Amino acid sequence: MRIDRIETFLLKAPLEGSERFYSSQAPFSDRNSLIVRITTDDGLVGWGESGISMPLEHVQTYIHDVLASRILGKSALETEPLWDKLYAFSRDFGRKATPVDALSGIDIALWDIRGKDAGKPVHALMGDAFRQTVRAYATGLYYREDDLNDPKGAADRVGVEAAAFRDAGFSAIKGKIGLLSARDDIRRMQAVREAVGRSSFSWRMPNHAYNRHTARTVGNALHDLGFLWFEEPLVPEDIDGCAALRREADISACGGLSEGQKILALSTSFHTPLCLHVWGSGVVAAAALQLTAMIPPIPYTFAPRAPENAPMFEYDRTRNPLRDDLVTGGFQIENETLAIPQGPGLGIEIDPDVLKRFTWRKGESVMEC
């Protein structure tokens, strides 16, 4: 079974009006994803996703101009040898960022093919599942235009949104900080805690908006308010500052499912809980669910409970048609849980009409006869 064709689809879905939002670093006026489709010479199709942040055009170019020729014609079932071959090729100039983003989408698609060839979900090929469902937490509480113009009123607005998540059945919420002053953001955090109560789990992500002094100030406030974790407070170049912090993995940017397995093995060896970052389309959500199925309780108990010793799953609540509409049937949350897909491969089907509607640019590489 040889790799016959590699196609990429750069998807963009515009956000209108109140659907638009801000992190600490940038406004979001659209959702975008880079989808990878690999077809074998006997017709099997695998889906993957590359990268998590815009722009993604350079990742698409790298896949076709640099990587495609190195794997076309190769066995589609050799996930580990192909991963190692592509990573070794870029080791001297690209051990992160674009080369690894590109590799991730290819690797996920190849695992999807392996699962379909075997008639089993990916997690069954990797050692099988600890769970059939996973508890989800709501990601939201982003900034809106009004927050920039009226920072003091931001606390009231974010409290209303947090209460809506609570009323929708979510008892765990992740939100953004870092765009306003530390004082105004602490007011926002206080409003969230008042809205959802002390029994709910909450955490914050400033997207590397702080220096060490401000991070300490905000982190202390988070601790006093009973927040569970503080994600990405410092710039990644501040290695000493980040060294004591536990890191997330994102399947579409860490090296795919092959590397995700290794990250899971490493975190388990050091008794460190792992929670996946999930941002993108339904393809990467499905891949992340497959790996989440394999995360063991840390430590083991007879009845693991999330988030104490079992994983949770990030489920962004802002408008995202690339996740909600692209996958046939979508993802259904029931009683705050998501089901792990049990079909072959990633366990999903892509809606071709939705794929076509949001495709902004397509790339293709074909095996030479």
LUMBALUM-354977 format. One line per 2 residues: number of its first residue (from 1); their letters; for each residue x, y, z of C-alpha. Coordinates in steps of 0.02 Angstrom, whole numbers, plus 32768, in hexadecimal, padded with zeros to 4 digits. Example, Ala and Ser with C-alpha at 12.3 -4.5 7.8 and 13.67 -1.06 7.14 Angstrom:
<recs>
1) as) 8267 7F1F 8186 | 82AC 7FCB 8165
</recs>
This chain:
<recs>
1) mr) 8000 8000 8000 | 805D 8099 7FBE
3) id) 8042 8152 7FD8 | 7FFD 818A 7F31
5) ri) 7FBF 823B 7F50 | 7FD1 82C5 7FD3
7) et) 7F52 8351 7FD1 | 7F44 83E6 8045
9) fl) 7EB1 845A 8061 | 7ECB 8503 80B1
11) lk) 7E22 8528 80FF | 7DE4 85D3 8137
13) ap) 7D3C 85F5 8189 | 7D16 86AF 81A5
15) le) 7CD0 86E5 824D | 7C4D 876E 824A
17) gs) 7C1E 87F1 82CA | 7C14 87AD 837B
19) er) 7C66 870A 8344 | 7D0E 8766 833B
21) fy) 7D7E 8764 83D3 | 7E2C 878F 8417
23) ss) 7EB5 8734 8472 | 7F41 8795 84C6
25) qa) 7FA2 8791 8423 | 7F2A 87AC 8392
27) pf) 7E78 87C4 8354 | 7E22 872D 8305
29) sd) 7DB6 8758 826F | 7DB5 86A6 8229
31) rn) 7DD9 85F1 8253 | 7E59 8599 81E8
33) sl) 7EA1 84EA 81DA | 7F15 848B 8166
35) iv) 7ECB 83E1 813E | 7F36 8355 80F4
37) ri) 7EEC 82C9 808B | 7F5A 8234 805B
39) tt) 7F1B 81B4 7FDE | 7F6C 810A 7FC2
41) dd) 7F7D 80AD 7F1E | 7EF0 8038 7F51
43) gl) 7E79 80C6 7F7C | 7E83 80D6 803A
45) vg) 7E78 818C 8076 | 7EC2 81D4 8116
47) wg) 7EA0 8280 8160 | 7F18 82EA 81C6
49) es) 7F2F 839D 81FF | 7FCB 840A 8206
51) gi) 7FEC 849F 8277 | 7F82 84FE 82F4
53) sm) 7FA1 85B6 82D0 | 7F8E 862C 823F
55) pl) 7FD7 8643 81C1 | 7FDF 8592 817C
57) eh) 800E 85B3 80C7 | 80C6 8591 80EA
59) vq) 809D 84E7 8136 | 803B 84B8 809C
61) ty) 80CD 84EB 802C | 8148 8488 8097
63) ih) 80E0 83E9 8089 | 80DF 83ED 7FCB
65) dv) 8187 843B 7FA3 | 81F0 83E3 8027
67) la) 819D 8349 8072 | 812B 82FD 7FEF
69) sr) 81B3 82BC 7F7B | 8205 8262 800E
71) il) 816E 81F4 8034 | 810D 81E1 7F92
73) gk) 8118 812B 7F5D | 8145 80F1 800D
75) sa) 80DE 8078 8074 | 804F 80D4 80C8
77) le) 8054 805D 815D | 8106 8087 8192
79) te) 80D6 8115 8206 | 8170 810F 8275
81) pl) 81F6 80FA 81ED | 81A8 8186 8185
83) wd) 819A 81F8 821D | 8250 81DB 8247
85) kl) 8287 81F5 8193 | 822E 829E 8184
87) ya) 8265 82DC 822E | 831A 82A9 8211
89) fs) 8319 8305 816B | 82EA 83A9 81BF
91) rd) 834D 8392 8260 | 83D6 840D 8232
93) fg) 835F 849B 8209 | 82B2 8473 8248
95) rk) 8298 8419 82EC | 81FA 847E 830F
97) at) 817E 84F4 82BE | 8159 84DD 8203
99) pv) 81B4 8436 81E4 | 8164 83E4 827C
101) da) 80B9 8430 8256 | 80C3 83E7 81A7
103) ls) 80FF 833E 81E7 | 806E 8339 8262
105) gi) 7FE6 833D 81DE | 8039 82B7 8175
107) di) 8051 8246 820C | 7F9C 8256 8245
109) al) 7F5E 822C 8195 | 7FCE 8192 818E
111) wd) 7F8C 8155 8236 | 7EDB 816E 81F4
113) ir) 7F0A 80FE 8160 | 7F56 807A 81D4
115) gk) 7EB7 8075 823A | 7E48 8067 81A1
117) da) 7EB5 7FDE 8159 | 7EA9 7F7C 81FD
119) gk) 7DF1 7FA5 8217 | 7E17 7FEB 82C4
121) pv) 7E1E 8097 8317 | 7ECB 80E2 832C
123) ha) 7ECA 80CC 83E8 | 7EB3 8010 83D0
125) lm) 7F52 8009 8367 | 7FB3 806A 83EB
127) gd) 7F86 7FFC 847F | 7ECB 801C 8494
129) af) 7E64 808E 8503 | 7E56 80B4 85BB
131) rq) 7DAC 8105 859A | 7D20 8111 851B
133) tv) 7CF1 81C4 8547 | 7D4E 825B 8589
135) ra) 7D14 82EC 85F1 | 7D18 838F 8590
137) ya) 7D3E 843E 85CB | 7D00 84DC 8576
139) tg) 7D81 8551 852A | 7D41 8602 8516
141) ly) 7D3E 86A6 8578 | 7DA0 86FC 84EE
143) yr) 7DA8 87B8 84DE | 7D2D 881B 8475
145) ed) 7D39 88C8 842A | 7CD8 8912 84BD
147) dl) 7D5D 88D4 8536 | 7DE3 893D 84E2
149) nd) 7D76 89D9 84EA | 7D32 89B8 8598
151) pk) 7DAD 894E 85FD | 7D54 8967 86A2
153) ga) 7CB1 8926 8658 | 7D0A 888B 8619
155) ad) 7CF1 8833 86C0 | 7C34 883D 86B5
157) rv) 7C33 87FE 8601 | 7CA6 876A 8623
159) gv) 7C3F 873A 86BB | 7BA3 872D 864F
161) ea) 7BFF 86BD 85D2 | 7C44 864D 865C
163) aa) 7B95 863A 86A5 | 7B56 8606 85F9
165) fr) 7BDA 857C 85F1 | 7BA5 8543 869E
167) da) 7AEE 8540 866A | 7B1E 84DB 85CE
169) gf) 7B60 8453 8641 | 7C1A 8478 8645
171) sa) 7C6B 8470 86F1 | 7D1A 8496 86AD
173) ik) 7D49 852F 8647 | 7DE7 8575 85F8
175) gk) 7DF0 862D 85C9 | 7E67 86B1 858A
177) ig) 7EC7 8737 85E7 | 7F5B 87A7 85BB
179) ll) 7F0D 8829 8548 | 7ED8 88A2 85D1
181) sa) 7F3C 88DC 8668 | 7F5F 885D 86EF
183) rd) 7EE8 88BB 8763 | 7E59 88B7 86E6
185) di) 7E78 8800 86BE | 7E78 87D2 8776
187) rr) 7DCD 8827 8780 | 7D94 87BA 86EE
189) mq) 7DD3 871E 8747 | 7D77 874F 87E5
191) av) 7CD7 8766 8781 | 7CEB 86B8 8734
193) re) 7D03 8668 87DD | 7C6A 86C2 8822
195) av) 7C04 868A 878B | 7C30 85D1 878E
197) gr) 7C53 85B6 8847 | 7CE4 8566 88A2
199) ss) 7CB3 84B5 8873 | 7CD7 84D0 87BA
201) fs) 7D84 84BA 876F | 7DCC 854F 8713
203) wr) 7E73 857F 86C6 | 7EBF 860B 8662
205) mp) 7F2A 861F 85C5 | 7F84 86C6 85A7
207) nh) 7FDD 868C 8506 | 808B 86BF 8545
209) ay) 8051 8771 856E | 80B3 8786 8611
211) nr) 8162 87A0 8651 | 8194 8740 86ED
213) ht) 8160 87C9 8766 | 80B1 87DC 871D
215) ar) 809D 8720 870B | 80C3 870D 87C4
217) tv) 8042 8791 87F2 | 7FBB 8745 8785
219) gn) 7FE9 8693 87B6 | 7FD6 86BD 886F
221) al) 7F2A 8704 884B | 7EFB 8667 87EB
223) hd) 7F32 85FC 887E | 7ECC 8663 88F9
225) lg) 7E33 8652 888A | 7E47 8596 887F
227) fl) 7E72 8588 87C7 | 7EB6 84E0 8791
229) wf) 7F43 8513 871B | 7F9C 85A5 86C9
231) ee) 7FC2 8580 8613 | 804C 85D3 85AB
233) pl) 806E 866D 8617 | 811F 8690 85D4
235) vp) 816E 869A 852A | 81B6 85F1 84F4
237) ed) 8265 863C 84E7 | 8266 8653 85A5
239) id) 829E 85A0 85C0 | 82D0 85B7 8676
241) gc) 8229 8608 869C | 81C8 857F 8644
243) aa) 8230 84EE 8685 | 81C3 84CD 871C
245) lr) 8120 84D4 86B9 | 80CC 843C 866E
247) re) 80B4 8448 85B2 | 8023 8415 8540
249) ad) 802F 83B4 849F | 7FCC 83DC 8401
251) is) 7FC1 834A 8389 | 7FC2 83B9 82EE
253) ac) 8061 8413 8323 | 80C7 839D 8392
255) gg) 80EF 831E 830B | 8049 82C4 82F9
257) ls) 800A 8226 834D | 80B4 81D1 8342
259) eg) 8106 8258 83AA | 806B 8267 8418
261) qk) 8087 81B2 844C | 8138 81DD 8481
263) il) 8102 8277 84E1 | 8080 820E 853B
265) al) 8102 818B 8567 | 8178 8211 85AA
267) st) 80F3 8268 8612 | 80B7 81C3 8659
269) sf) 8169 8190 8686 | 817B 822F 86ED
271) ht) 80CC 821F 873B | 8096 82C1 86E6
273) pl) 7FE2 82D6 86AC | 7FCC 82FF 85F3
275) cl) 7F41 836A 85AA | 7F3E 8388 84EE
277) hv) 7F2C 8432 849E | 7EA0 842C 841D
279) wg) 7E8D 84BC 83A3 | 7E5D 84A4 82ED
281) sg) 7DE5 843B 8288 | 7D86 839C 82AB
283) vv) 7E18 8338 8266 | 7E90 8368 82F1
285) aa) 7E04 8359 8371 | 7DEA 82A5 833C
287) aa) 7EA5 8281 8341 | 7EB1 82CE 83EE
289) lq) 7E1F 8264 842B | 7E79 81C7 83EE
291) lt) 7F15 81F3 8453 | 7EAF 822C 84EA
293) am) 7E60 817F 84EF | 7F0E 813A 8516
295) ip) 7F3F 81B0 85A4 | 7F47 8147 8643
297) pi) 7F0B 8182 86EE | 7F9B 81DA 8746
299) py) 7FA3 8190 87C7 | 7F36 80F6 87B2
301) tf) 7E97 80E9 8819 | 7E04 8074 8809
303) ap) 7D91 8103 87D6 | 7DF9 818E 8783
305) ra) 7DAE 823C 8784 | 7DD4 82CE 8712
307) pe) 7E32 833D 8727 | 7E81 82F4 87C5
309) na) 7ECE 825A 8774 | 7E77 8246 86CB
311) pm) 7E85 82B5 8631 | 7E0B 8338 85F5
313) fe) 7DED 8370 8543 | 7DF3 8423 8504
315) yd) 7D53 8453 84A7 | 7D57 8504 8464
317) rt) 7CAD 8558 846E | 7CCB 85E4 83F2
319) rn) 7C81 85CF 8344 | 7CE6 8550 82E0
321) pl) 7C93 8506 8244 | 7D36 84AE 821A
323) rd) 7D18 843F 82B1 | 7C5B 8440 82C1
325) dl) 7C2C 842E 8209 | 7CC2 83DC 81B3
327) vt) 7CAE 8334 8208 | 7C11 82D7 81D7
329) gg) 7BA2 82CF 8270 | 7C15 8341 82D3
331) fq) 7C44 8327 8389 | 7BB9 8315 8409
333) ie) 7BCE 8346 84C0 | 7B5C 82EB 8538
335) ne) 7B66 8303 85F4 | 7C09 8363 85DD
337) tl) 7C5D 82D1 8583 | 7C97 82AB 84D2
339) ai) 7C9A 81FC 848A | 7D3E 81B7 8448
341) pq) 7D20 818C 838E | 7D1D 80CF 8379
343) gp) 7D1E 80C2 82BB | 7DB9 808F 8257
345) gl) 7E4C 8109 825A | 7E1D 81B1 82A4
347) gi) 7D68 8176 82A2 | 7D23 8208 823E
349) ei) 7CE4 8231 8190 | 7D01 82D8 813B
351) dp) 7C70 8334 80E8 | 7CB0 8359 8037
353) dv) 7C39 83EB 801F | 7C75 8442 80BC
355) lk) 7D2A 8420 808B | 7D0C 8470 7FE1
357) rf) 7CAD 8504 8029 | 7D3A 853A 809D
359) tw) 7DD0 850D 8030 | 7E32 85AB 800E
361) rk) 7EC8 8559 7FBC | 7EEB 84A5 7F8A
363) ge) 7F91 844C 7F6E | 7FB4 83A3 7F20
365) sv) 804A 832F 7F09 | 803B 828C 7EA8
367) me) 80AB 81F2 7E9B | 8103 81E9 7DF3
369) c) 80E0 814D 7D8C
</recs>
